[in-house]
């Protein structure tokens, strides 16, 4: 989220009232909230939007759903006219003023995707349209303490170009204070981070940014107050892309694909979410953000959102040292900063790299090693530049950016960049003269900023506070690294930010935790049995023995969504859990009376900030390969990675004494490892839960098939669609080879559901007479020896399964909500089958 920023310049300093603090930003930005059509109307339900992704053309207005109008009703009684549509309104006349807006905005970008869409947007929402709110541009910044000239003057110039009087546009700045908090900036003190944000706003005001049509939205307020909208949108973005695609976005953190933490695949997903959460018509960020902005357009295709955000990517200014593809806040000599003195500017520019011919040696910065090289250097700039001269770059993109701007060297004044470059390359302008001219121009741009912070009382106070924060941060860093033995024990441990459901009164301390199965359109009896067995299991840990807490069944509905369970259909996910819970109560009402049901979405929304900070911190701790384990590949959905990070966050929030996982699940081993490692390595003040891998008997009725495509209805029992007659018919077809006790479904199924643990075999005296089994081993011994005939065994199993399925069916029918849930799952199943038949298209 360190965004390099671009802009045009107004030589007069804009005057306006002080920007409101974070809590008041909501009111100040209300006019910007009613902005765009399909791109604007985002929640997870975005997948239900009509139409396939394409150019907006500006032809349809927001009313009636943004794309389809509001003409579903038909007031004409003539049936023949029901399919007729009202003629479209005539296209707006393209005026010279609209062309000027188009040219001015287009000049901001080194690339625009696409210029045709920009023209359509101006037609639909721009100057002279009847769209009250106009269109929306966005960029974001993390208040990290310093602002270089690209983020300051350059951005101010570009914002002025995009929001010029009458353009009917609003520039929305996403103040990423929440992300600065997450990244431990300013000691993790949100109030200090917000002061830094206010300071940066003052810098822009002083640098000439006209704030009349600018809105600052603070992430800490917006995400927290709208967590039920922001996070489901992020989950929906994540479920639509594979890991490979998200890795390609990690250039925004300057990271190479092979050295990623898990959190670094989460950040692009969140930045993509920002686009839709802020209802951006135009993403006006740097070229270095191009890949994640394109992700937002790809998401529109996947979610069937018609109007895509326009990508207007501004140029990335070179760093002042040889080979620096961009400026760096961590290297004070890589750029001119907004607080630099006259002497600082002169020193930096006179020492700046300034070649007059291409130099191969400049390909790599002398200040970086191979392992520290920026990821994606090749795509940092979209135009060919063999010189890569930062001084010429400043002249072209800062000094000459405002309309009518000039550049003076000695006694010669230039009005265009190609002439300046040619004169320098040919030796007409010396390096010293070029730099002296640049120093003069830069100081003229920075002088209003210096004056503002010297004369304005509020600005001066903010600057002093920021300087004090820097001194405190430096002192803390020095103190933490000055102790002997590597400083162990000298630094104060940071407070663990996490959801705390015990403190919130949602669960009892030291609970026994079971995670409900991942939802499907066909819930199985096996899933119900696995869940019951895990609830019955008790970890033999000291914590569990000394303080027995609740039995907790955790319904991971948001994890199901991000992992694409039942196509992330929220109603189908809820329906699955309803069927499961009713079935569990039907099978073991006494046990379920002791179970607390916790729904993940409700738990998260009880304290969303702390929960998601904990999830992101888990991601920062583990390398991506650790979280993927042996069961995930690069072509798998990245939502599976997010789901595993969330699981560790869930366990932290519940703080159980024990947790049961299904032994047959391939990913249980990875989950067990992640939970154990994180508690041991990062949560020294919390007890690590005892983890049990619970082996439930397999209820498979047939031998394993080579693939799922070969499975049939008779392979297992289902919670729905299995009336009592199936208890007999499926068992009749079940595999039951005489003498084979290695795989004998009738024995296993019978003991899994026999009332009282007894199985009575009825047979004639000549066949051995009636016999009752209380131990599975005894029945297996008789079956293996031939003393128990398959027909007699299946006859007993018939009765047990008929009773079991009758109990399940009665429980479902007795509860109207469960019966309704059954119908919902049937509809979801039909939809899934139709989608599969159509090649996976939604």
C-alpha positions in Angstrom: 0.0 0.0 0.0 2.9 2.3 -0.4 1.5 4.0 -3.5 3.6 6.2 -5.7 1.3 9.0 -6.8 0.9 11.4 -9.7 -0.7 14.9 -10.4 -1.1 18.5 -11.9 -0.3 21.8 -10.3 -2.1 25.0 -9.4 0.5 27.6 -8.5 -1.7 29.2 -6.0 -2.2 27.4 -2.7 -5.8 26.2 -2.3 -7.6 27.7 0.6 -10.3 25.7 2.4 -11.5 24.8 5.9 -9.4 22.2 7.8 -10.1 18.6 6.8 -12.4 16.9 9.3 -10.9 14.3 11.6 -11.6 10.6 10.9 -14.8 10.4 12.9 -16.3 13.3 10.8 -15.2 12.0 7.4 -18.4 10.1 6.9 -20.5 13.2 6.8 -18.0 15.0 4.6 -18.0 12.2 2.1 -21.7 11.4 1.9 -22.0 12.9 -1.5 -19.4 10.5 -2.9 -21.2 7.4 -1.7 -23.9 7.4 -4.3 -21.5 7.0 -7.2 -21.5 4.2 -9.7 -23.6 1.5 -11.3 -22.5 -2.2 -11.2 -19.1 -1.5 -9.8 -20.8 0.4 -7.0 -23.3 -2.2 -5.9 -20.9 -4.6 -4.2 -21.4 -7.2 -1.6 -20.8 -10.9 -1.9 -24.1 -10.8 -3.8 -22.2 -9.1 -6.7 -22.1 -12.5 -8.4 -25.9 -12.1 -9.1 -25.4 -9.0 -11.2 -26.6 -9.4 -14.8 -24.5 -9.1 -17.9 -20.9 -10.0 -18.7 -18.0 -7.7 -18.2 -17.5 -5.1 -20.9 -17.0 -1.5 -21.7 -19.4 0.8 -19.9 -20.1 3.2 -22.7 -21.9 5.3 -20.2 -25.2 4.2 -21.8 -27.2 3.2 -18.7 -27.8 5.0 -15.5 -27.8 3.8 -12.0 -31.5 3.8 -11.4 -33.2 0.4 -11.6 -30.0 -1.6 -10.9 -27.4 0.3 -12.8 -27.5 -1.8 -15.9 -31.1 -2.9 -16.5 -33.1 0.1 -15.7 -36.4 -0.2 -13.7 -38.7 -1.7 -16.3 -39.5 -5.1 -14.9 -43.1 -4.1 -14.4 -45.4 -3.7 -17.4 -48.2 -1.2 -17.2 -49.5 -1.9 -20.7 -52.4 -4.3 -20.8 -51.6 -5.4 -24.3 -49.7 -8.7 -23.9 -48.0 -8.2 -27.3 -46.3 -5.2 -26.0 -44.8 -6.9 -22.9 -41.5 -7.6 -24.6 -41.1 -4.1 -26.1 -38.6 -1.8 -24.6 -38.7 2.0 -24.4 -36.3 3.5 -27.0 -33.0 4.5 -25.5 -32.5 8.2 -24.9 -30.5 10.0 -27.6 -26.8 10.2 -26.9 -25.5 13.3 -25.2 -23.7 15.8 -27.4 -19.9 15.6 -27.0 -18.9 19.2 -26.3 -15.6 21.0 -26.4 -15.7 21.3 -22.6 -16.1 17.5 -22.3 -13.3 16.9 -24.7 -11.1 19.2 -22.6 -12.0 17.2 -19.5 -11.2 14.0 -21.3 -7.8 15.3 -22.5 -6.9 16.7 -19.2 -7.7 13.5 -17.2 -6.1 11.3 -19.9 -2.9 13.3 -19.6 -2.5 12.1 -16.0 -1.9 8.5 -17.0 1.0 6.7 -18.6 -1.7 4.2 -19.5 -5.5 4.2 -19.5 -7.6 1.1 -19.7 -9.5 2.2 -21.5 -9.8 5.5 -23.2 -13.1 4.5 -24.8 -14.5 3.7 -21.3 -13.3 7.0 -20.0 -15.2 8.8 -22.7 -18.3 6.8 -21.9 -17.9 7.7 -18.2 -17.7 11.4 -18.9 -20.7 11.1 -21.1 -22.7 9.3 -18.4 -21.6 11.1 -15.3 -19.4 14.0 -16.2 -19.8 17.7 -17.0 -23.4 18.6 -18.0 -24.8 15.2 -17.1 -27.8 14.7 -14.8 -25.8 12.5 -12.5 -25.8 14.4 -9.2 -22.7 12.8 -7.7 -20.6 12.6 -10.8 -17.8 10.1 -11.1 -15.3 8.9 -8.6 -11.5 8.5 -8.7 -9.5 6.8 -6.0 -6.0 6.4 -4.7 -4.8 5.4 -1.3 -1.9 6.1 1.1 -0.6 4.7 4.3 0.3 7.3 6.9 3.8 6.2 7.5 5.4 9.5 8.3 7.1 10.8 5.2 5.9 12.1 1.8 8.2 12.3 -1.2 7.7 14.7 -4.0 5.9 12.2 -6.2 3.3 11.6 -3.5 3.2 15.3 -2.7 3.5 17.8 -5.5 3.1 15.3 -8.3 -0.1 13.9 -6.8 -1.5 17.4 -6.1 -1.0 18.3 -9.8 -2.8 15.1 -11.0 -5.7 15.5 -8.5 -6.2 19.1 -9.8 -6.3 17.8 -13.3 -8.9 15.2 -12.5 -11.2 17.4 -10.4 -11.0 20.7 -12.3 -14.0 23.0 -11.8 -17.1 21.7 -13.6 -15.7 18.2 -14.3 -18.3 16.7 -11.9 -15.9 14.4 -10.3 -14.7 13.5 -6.8 -11.2 12.2 -5.9 -11.4 9.8 -2.9 -8.3 9.2 -0.9 -8.3 6.0 1.1 -6.3 6.9 4.2 -5.0 3.4 5.1 -4.5 4.1 8.8 -5.9 0.7 9.7 -3.2 -0.9 7.5 -0.6 1.3 9.2 -1.8 0.0 12.5 -1.7 -3.6 11.2 1.9 -2.9 10.1 3.0 -1.6 13.5 3.6 1.9 12.3 3.9 4.5 15.1 4.1 1.8 17.7 0.7 0.5 16.7 -0.9 3.6 18.1 -3.9 4.5 15.9 -4.3 8.0 17.3 -0.6 8.8 16.3 -1.2 7.2 12.9 -4.2 9.5 12.3 -2.2 12.6 13.3 0.4 11.6 10.7 -2.5 11.3 8.2 -3.7 14.8 9.1 -0.2 16.1 8.6 0.0 14.6 5.1 -3.3 16.2 4.2 -1.9 19.5 5.3 1.1 18.9 3.0 -1.2 18.4 0.1 -3.2 21.5 0.9 0.1 23.5 1.0 1.4 22.0 -2.2 -1.5 23.4 -4.1 -4.0 20.5 -4.1 -7.5 21.9 -4.5 -9.5 20.0 -1.9 -12.9 21.3 -3.0 -13.7 18.0 -4.7 -11.5 15.7 -2.6 -12.7 13.4 0.1 -10.5 11.6 2.6 -12.0 8.3 3.9 -10.3 6.7 6.9 -10.0 2.9 6.7 -10.2 2.5 10.4 -13.7 4.1 10.4 -14.9 2.8 7.1 -13.9 -0.9 7.5 -14.9 -1.2 11.1 -18.3 0.5 10.6 -19.0 -1.5 7.4 -17.4 -4.8 8.3 -20.4 -6.7 7.2 -20.0 -5.3 3.7 -16.2 -5.0 3.3 -15.1 -8.4 4.4 -17.7 -10.5 2.6 -16.6 -8.6 -0.6 -13.0 -9.5 0.1 -14.0 -13.1 0.5 -15.9 -13.0 -2.8 -12.8 -11.6 -4.5 -10.6 -14.3 -3.0 -12.8 -17.2 -4.1 -12.6 -16.2 -7.7 -8.9 -16.4 -8.3 -6.2 -19.0 -8.0 -3.0 -18.6 -6.1 -0.9 -18.1 -9.2 -2.9 -15.0 -10.3 -2.6 -13.4 -6.9 1.1 -14.0 -6.7 1.5 -11.9 -9.8 0.0 -9.0 -7.9 2.6 -9.1 -5.2 4.7 -6.5 -7.0 2.7 -3.9 -5.0 4.7 -4.9 -2.0 7.9 -5.1 -4.0 8.2 -8.8 -3.3 9.4 -11.6 -5.5 6.9 -14.5 -5.9 9.2 -17.1 -4.4 9.6 -15.3 -1.0 6.0 -14.5 0.0 4.4 -14.6 3.4 0.8 -15.6 3.4 -0.3 -12.1 4.3 1.3 -10.9 1.1 -1.4 -12.7 -1.0 -4.0 -11.2 1.3 -3.0 -7.6 0.6 -3.8 -7.6 -3.1 -7.2 -9.1 -2.4 -7.9 -6.3 0.1 -6.7 -3.6 -2.3 -9.0 -5.0 -5.0 -11.8 -4.9 -2.5 -11.1 -1.3 -1.8 -12.0 -0.5 -5.4 -15.5 -1.8 -5.0 -16.0 -0.8 -1.4 -15.1 2.9 -2.3 -17.2 2.6 -5.5 -14.4 3.8 -7.7 -15.1 4.6 -11.3 -11.4 5.3 -12.0 -8.4 3.7 -10.2 -5.9 6.5 -10.3 -2.8 4.9 -8.9 0.8 4.3 -10.1 1.9 1.9 -12.8 3.3 -0.3 -10.0 -0.3 -0.9 -8.9 -1.4 -2.0 -12.4 -1.6 -5.7 -11.8 -3.9 -5.4 -8.8 -6.0 -2.9 -10.6 -6.3 -5.2 -13.5 -7.4 -7.9 -11.0 -10.4 -5.6 -10.2 -11.4 -5.6 -13.8 -11.0 -9.4 -14.0 -13.2 -9.7 -10.9 -15.9 -7.8 -12.8 -15.8 -10.5 -15.5 -15.9 -13.3 -12.9 -18.7 -11.7 -10.8 -20.6 -10.6 -13.9 -20.4 -6.9 -13.1 -20.9 -4.9 -16.3 -19.2 -1.6 -15.6 -15.5 -2.1 -14.9 -13.3 0.4 -13.1 -11.1 2.4 -15.5 -7.4 2.1 -14.8 -5.5 5.3 -15.1 -1.9 4.5 -14.1 0.4 7.4 -13.6 4.2 7.4 -14.3 6.5 6.2 -11.6 9.3 8.7 -11.0 12.8 7.2 -10.8 14.8 7.2 -7.7 17.7 9.7 -7.6 20.4 7.0 -7.5 21.5 4.9 -10.5 19.3 1.9 -11.2 16.5 2.9 -8.8 13.3 2.2 -10.7 11.2 4.2 -8.2 11.6 6.4 -5.1 11.9 4.8 -1.7 10.6 6.1 1.6 13.2 4.0 3.4 16.1 5.7 1.5 16.1 9.4 2.2 18.5 10.1 -0.6 16.4 8.3 -3.2 14.0 11.3 -3.6 13.2 14.9 -2.7 10.8 14.8 0.2 8.2 17.4 1.0 9.9 18.5 4.3 13.3 18.9 2.7 15.1 22.2 3.2 16.7 24.2 0.4 20.0 22.7 1.4 18.6 19.2 1.2 17.2 19.7 -2.3 20.5 21.1 -3.5 22.6 18.2 -2.0 20.3 15.5 -3.4 20.0 16.9 -6.9 23.7 17.7 -7.3 24.5 14.1 -6.3 21.7 12.6 -8.4 22.4 10.2 -11.2 22.2 12.1 -14.5 23.5 10.3 -17.6 23.4 11.8 -21.1 23.6 8.4 -22.8 22.4 4.9 -21.9 24.7 3.0 -19.5 24.3 -0.8 -19.1 25.9 -0.5 -15.7 23.0 1.4 -14.5 20.7 -1.6 -14.8 21.2 -2.5 -11.2 21.3 -0.2 -8.2 24.6 -0.1 -6.4 22.7 0.1 -3.2 20.8 -3.2 -3.6 21.7 -6.8 -3.7 20.3 -9.5 -5.9 18.0 -10.8 -3.2 16.7 -7.3 -2.4 15.8 -6.4 -6.0 12.3 -5.0 -6.5 9.9 -7.5 -7.9 8.5 -6.7 -11.3 11.0 -4.0 -12.3 10.3 -4.8 -16.0 6.7 -3.5 -15.6 7.4 -0.5 -13.4 7.4 1.7 -16.5 5.4 1.3 -19.6 7.3 3.6 -21.9 10.8 2.9 -23.2 13.5 5.1 -21.7 17.1 4.2 -22.4 18.5 7.0 -20.3 16.6 6.5 -17.1 17.7 9.9 -15.9 15.9 11.0 -12.8 16.7 14.7 -13.3 15.1 14.7 -16.7 12.2 12.6 -15.2 11.6 15.3 -12.6 11.6 18.0 -15.3 9.2 16.2 -17.6 6.7 14.9 -15.1 6.8 17.6 -12.3 8.2 20.9 -13.6 6.5 20.8 -17.0 3.3 19.1 -15.8 1.1 22.2 -15.3 -0.4 23.7 -18.5 1.8 26.4 -19.8 4.8 25.5 -17.6 8.3 26.4 -18.6 11.8 25.4 -17.5 14.7 27.9 -17.4 18.4 26.9 -17.7 20.7 29.9 -17.4 19.2 32.5 -19.7 17.3 30.1 -21.9 13.6 29.2 -21.2 12.2 26.0 -22.6 8.5 25.2 -23.1 8.6 21.5 -24.1 10.5 18.5 -22.8 11.8 16.9 -26.1 13.8 20.1 -26.7 15.3 20.1 -23.2 16.2 16.4 -23.5 17.8 16.9 -26.9 19.8 19.9 -25.7 21.1 17.9 -22.7 22.0 14.8 -24.8 23.8 17.0 -27.4 25.8 18.9 -24.7 24.1 22.2 -25.2 22.9 22.0 -21.6 25.5 20.9 -19.1 24.7 18.5 -16.3 25.5 21.2 -13.7 23.3 23.8 -15.5 20.4 21.3 -15.8 20.6 20.4 -12.1 20.9 24.1 -11.0 17.7 24.8 -13.0 15.9 21.9 -11.5 17.0 22.9 -8.0 15.5 26.3 -8.5 12.2 25.0 -9.8 11.8 22.4 -7.1 12.4 24.9 -4.3 9.8 27.2 -5.9 7.3 24.3 -5.6 8.3 23.5 -2.0 8.5 27.0 -0.7 4.7 27.3 -0.2 4.8 24.1 1.8 7.6 25.4 4.0 5.8 28.6 4.5 2.5 26.9 5.4 4.2 24.8 8.1 6.0 27.8 9.5 3.0 30.2 9.6 -0.1 28.0 10.1 -0.5 27.1 13.7 -2.4 23.9 13.2 0.1 22.7 10.5 3.0 23.6 12.7 1.6 21.7 15.6 1.0 18.6 13.5 4.6 18.7 12.1 6.0 18.9 15.6 3.9 16.0 16.7 5.1 13.9 13.7 8.7 14.8 14.5 8.2 13.8 18.1 6.7 10.4 17.0 9.8 9.8 14.8 12.1 10.5 17.7 10.1 8.2 20.0 10.2 5.4 17.3 13.9 5.8 16.8 14.5 5.7 20.5 12.4 2.6 20.9 14.2 0.9 18.1 17.6 1.7 19.6 16.5 0.5 23.0 15.2 -2.8 21.7 18.4 -3.5 19.9 20.9 -2.4 22.5 20.5 -5.2 25.1 23.1 -8.0 25.5 22.5 -11.3 24.0 20.8 -9.9 20.9 18.4 -7.8 23.0 16.4 -10.7 24.3 13.9 -9.6 26.9 14.6 -5.8 26.4 11.6 -5.1 24.1 8.2 -5.0 25.5 6.0 -7.6 23.8 3.2 -6.1 21.7 -0.3 -6.7 22.9 -1.9 -9.7 21.1 -4.7 -8.3 18.9 -7.3 -11.0 18.5 -11.0 -11.8 18.8 -11.8 -12.8 22.4 -15.1 -14.7 22.5 -14.6 -15.7 26.2 -14.3 -12.1 27.2 -17.3 -11.2 25.1 -19.3 -13.9 26.8 -19.9 -16.0 23.7 -18.2 -19.2 24.9 -17.1 -20.6 28.2 -13.3 -20.9 29.0 -11.5 -24.1 28.0 -14.2 -25.3 25.6 -13.9 -28.4 23.4 -14.0 -27.2 19.8 -15.4 -29.0 16.8 -15.4 -27.4 13.3 -18.6 -28.2 11.3 -17.9 -29.9 7.9 -17.5 -27.8 4.8 -21.1 -27.3 3.4 -22.2 -29.2 0.3 -25.5 -29.6 -1.6 -25.8 -33.2 -0.5 -25.0 -33.5 3.3 -24.1 -37.0 4.2 -24.7 -39.3 7.1 -21.0 -39.6 7.3 -20.6 -35.9 8.0 -23.1 -36.1 10.8 -21.4 -39.1 12.3 -18.0 -37.5 12.1 -19.3 -34.4 13.8 -20.9 -36.4 16.7 -17.7 -38.4 17.2 -15.6 -35.3 17.4 -18.0 -33.7 19.9 -17.8 -36.8 22.0 -14.0 -36.8 21.9 -12.1 -35.2 24.8 -8.5 -34.2 24.7 -6.6 -35.8 27.6 -4.8 -32.6 28.4 -4.3 -31.1 31.9 -6.3 -28.0 30.9 -9.3 -30.2 29.8 -9.2 -32.2 33.0 -9.0 -29.3 35.4 -11.6 -27.0 33.9 -14.2 -28.5 31.6 -15.9 -25.9 29.3 -18.6 -26.0 26.8 -18.8 -28.3 23.8 -18.7 -25.8 20.9 -19.7 -26.6 17.3 -18.3 -23.8 15.1 -20.1 -23.1 11.8 -17.4 -21.6 9.5 -19.8 -19.8 7.1 -17.4 -17.2 5.9 -14.7 -19.7 5.4 -17.1 -21.8 3.4 -17.8 -18.8 1.3 -14.1 -18.0 0.6 -13.4 -21.7 -0.2 -16.3 -21.7 -2.7 -18.4 -24.3 -0.9 -21.8 -24.6 -2.7 -20.6 -21.9 -5.0 -20.4 -19.4 -2.1 -24.3 -19.3 -2.0 -25.0 -17.8 1.4 -28.5 -19.2 1.5 -27.3 -22.7 0.6 -24.5 -22.5 3.2 -27.1 -21.6 5.9 -29.4 -24.4 4.6 -26.6 -27.0 4.9 -26.0 -26.0 8.6 -29.7 -26.1 9.3 -30.0 -29.6 7.9 -26.8 -30.7 9.8 -27.9 -29.3 13.2 -31.4 -30.9 12.9 -29.9 -34.2 12.0 -27.4 -34.1 14.8 -30.2 -33.5 17.3 -32.2 -36.3 15.8 -29.3 -38.7 16.1 -28.2 -37.6 19.6 -30.5 -35.1 21.3 -28.9 -35.6 24.7 -25.4 -34.7 23.4 -26.5 -31.8 21.3 -28.3 -30.2 24.4 -24.8 -29.6 25.8 -23.4 -28.1 22.6 -23.1 -24.3 22.0 -23.4 -23.3 18.3 -21.2 -20.5 17.2 -21.6 -19.0 13.8 -18.3 -17.6 12.4 -19.8 -14.5 10.8 -21.6 -13.5 14.0 -18.4 -14.1 16.0 -16.2 -12.1 13.6 -18.7 -9.1 13.5 -18.7 -8.9 17.3 -15.1 -7.5 17.0 -14.1 -7.4 13.3 -11.0 -5.2 13.7 -9.2 -7.4 16.2 -10.2 -10.5 14.4 -8.9 -9.5 11.0 -5.7 -8.0 12.5 -5.1 -11.4 14.1 -5.7 -13.2 10.8 -3.3 -10.9 9.0 -0.7 -11.3 11.7 -1.0 -15.1 11.2 -0.4 -14.6 7.6 2.6 -12.4 8.3 4.1 -15.1 10.5 3.8 -18.0 8.0 5.4 -18.3 4.6 2.9 -19.0 1.9 4.3 -22.5 1.3 3.7 -23.3 5.0 0.0 -22.5 4.8 -0.4 -24.3 1.4 1.2 -27.5 2.8 1.0 -30.6 0.7 -2.6 -30.3 -0.2 -2.8 -27.0 -2.1 -1.2 -26.2 -5.5 -0.7 -22.9 -7.3 -3.7 -23.5 -9.5 -6.0 -23.9 -6.5 -8.3 -21.2 -5.3 -6.5 -18.6 -3.1 -9.5 -18.6 -0.9 -8.3 -21.9 0.6 -5.2 -20.0 1.9 -7.4 -17.3 3.4 -9.6 -19.9 4.9 -6.7 -21.5 6.7 -5.5 -18.2 8.1 -9.0 -17.5 9.3 -9.1 -20.9 11.0 -6.1 -20.0 13.2 -7.8 -16.7 13.9 -11.0 -18.5 14.9 -9.1 -20.8 17.3 -7.4 -17.8 18.9 -10.8 -16.2 19.4 -12.3 -19.3 21.0 -9.2 -20.2 23.0 -10.3 -23.8 23.5 -8.6 -26.4 25.7 -9.0 -29.0 23.0 -9.9 -29.2 19.3 -11.0 -32.2 17.4 -10.3 -32.6 13.7 -11.3 -35.4 11.3 -8.5 -37.9 10.8 -9.6 -38.8 7.3 -9.3 -35.2 6.1 -6.1 -34.6 4.1 -5.8 -31.0 5.4 -6.2 -31.8 9.1 -2.4 -32.4 9.5 -1.6 -28.9 8.0 -4.2 -27.3 10.2 -2.9 -29.0 13.3 0.6 -27.8 12.5 -0.4 -24.2 11.8 -2.4 -24.0 15.1 0.4 -25.6 17.1 3.2 -23.5 15.7 1.4 -20.2 16.0 0.4 -20.7 19.6 3.9 -21.9 20.5 5.8 -19.3 18.5 3.6 -16.2 18.9 1.2 -16.6 21.7 3.3 -17.3 24.7 0.6 -16.1 27.1 -2.0 -18.5 25.8 -2.2 -22.3 26.3 -1.9 -24.3 23.1 -5.1 -26.4 22.6 -4.7 -30.1 22.6 -5.5 -31.3 19.1 -7.2 -34.7 18.4 -7.4 -36.4 15.1 -10.6 -38.4 15.5 -11.1 -41.5 13.4 -14.7 -42.2 12.8 -16.0 -45.4 11.2 -16.4 -45.2 7.4 -20.0 -45.5 6.3 -19.1 -46.2 2.7 -21.4 -48.9 1.3 -19.2 -49.7 -1.7 -15.5 -50.1 -2.3 -13.6 -46.9 -3.2 -14.0 -45.8 -6.8 -11.2 -44.5 -9.0 -12.9 -41.1 -9.3 -15.9 -39.2 -8.0 -17.4 -39.5 -11.5 -17.9 -43.2 -10.9 -19.8 -42.8 -7.7 -23.5 -43.7 -7.5 -26.4 -43.0 -5.2 -25.8 -46.4 -3.5 -22.3 -45.5 -2.3 -23.4 -43.9 0.9 -26.3 -42.5 2.9 -27.5 -38.9 2.7 -29.3 -36.7 5.2 -31.7 -35.7 2.5 -33.3 -37.9 -0.2 -32.9 -41.1 1.8 -36.4 -42.2 2.9 -36.6 -45.2 5.2 -37.0 -47.6 2.2 -33.4 -46.7 1.3 -32.3 -48.2 4.6 -33.2 -51.5 3.1 -32.5 -50.9 -0.6 -29.0 -49.4 -0.2 -28.0 -52.0 2.4 -29.2 -54.7 0.1 -26.8 -53.5 -2.5 -24.0 -52.8 -0.1 -20.7 -54.7 -0.5 -20.7 -57.7 1.8 -18.3 -60.4 0.6 -18.5 -63.5 2.8 -15.6 -63.7 5.2 -14.3 -60.3 4.3 -14.0 -58.2 7.5 -11.5 -55.8 6.1 -14.3 -54.0 4.4 -17.8 -55.0 5.6 -20.2 -52.0 5.5 -23.1 -53.8 7.2 -21.1 -54.5 10.3 -19.6 -51.0 10.5 -22.9 -49.2 9.8 -24.8 -51.4 12.2 -22.5 -50.7 15.2 -22.4 -47.0 14.3 -26.2 -46.6 14.8 -27.4 -49.5 16.9 -29.5 -48.4 19.9 -27.8 -49.3 23.1 -24.9 -50.8 21.2 -26.6 -54.1 20.8 -27.3 -55.8 17.4 -29.8 -58.7 17.4 -29.6 -61.3 14.6 -32.9 -63.2 14.1 -32.5 -66.6 12.4 -33.9 -70.1 12.5 -32.6 -72.7 14.9 -31.2 -74.7 12.0 -29.1 -71.7 11.0 -27.8 -71.2 14.6 -30.7 -69.4 16.2 -31.0 -65.8 17.4 -27.8 -64.1 18.6 -27.1 -60.7 20.1 -23.8 -58.9 19.6 -22.5 -56.2 21.9 -18.9 -56.1 20.5 -18.0 -55.4 16.9 -15.0 -57.8 17.2 -17.3 -60.7 18.1 -19.5 -60.1 15.1 -16.5 -59.8 12.8 -15.1 -63.1 14.1 -18.3 -64.9 13.4 -18.6 -63.3 9.9 -15.1 -64.2 9.0 -15.5 -67.8 10.1 -18.8 -68.2 8.3 -20.9 -68.5 11.5 -22.7 -65.3 10.5 -24.2 -65.4 7.0 -24.3 -62.1 4.9 -28.0 -62.4 4.5 -28.7 -62.6 8.2 -26.2 -59.7 8.8 -27.9 -57.5 6.2 -31.3 -58.3 7.6 -30.3 -56.8 10.9 -28.6 -53.8 9.2 -31.8 -53.2 7.3 -33.8 -52.6 10.5 -31.1 -50.4 12.1 -30.8 -48.1 9.0 -34.6 -47.9 8.5 -34.9 -46.7 12.1 -32.1 -44.2 11.7 -33.4 -42.8 8.4 -36.9 -42.5 9.8 -35.6 -40.6 12.8 -33.7 -38.2 10.4 -36.7 -37.7 8.1 -39.1 -37.1 11.0 -36.8 -34.5 12.5 -36.5 -32.6 9.2 -40.2 -32.7 8.5 -41.1 -31.6 12.0 -39.2 -28.3 11.7 -40.5 -25.9 9.0 -37.1 -24.1 8.7 -35.3 -27.4 8.2 -37.8 -28.5 5.6 -37.4 -25.1 3.8 -33.6 -25.6 4.0 -34.0 -28.9 2.3 -35.7 -27.3 -0.6 -33.0 -24.6 -0.8 -30.3 -27.3 -1.0 -32.2 -29.1 -3.8 -32.4 -25.9 -5.8 -28.6 -25.3 -5.2 -28.0 -28.9 -6.4 -29.9 -28.3 -9.6 -28.1 -25.0 -10.2 -24.7 -26.7 -9.7 -25.7 -29.5 -12.1 -26.8 -27.0 -14.7 -23.6 -25.0 -14.3 -21.5 -28.2 -14.6 -23.4 -29.3 -17.7 -22.9 -25.8 -19.2 -19.1 -26.0 -18.8 -19.0 -24.2 -15.5 -20.5 -20.9 -16.6 -22.5 -19.2 -14.0 
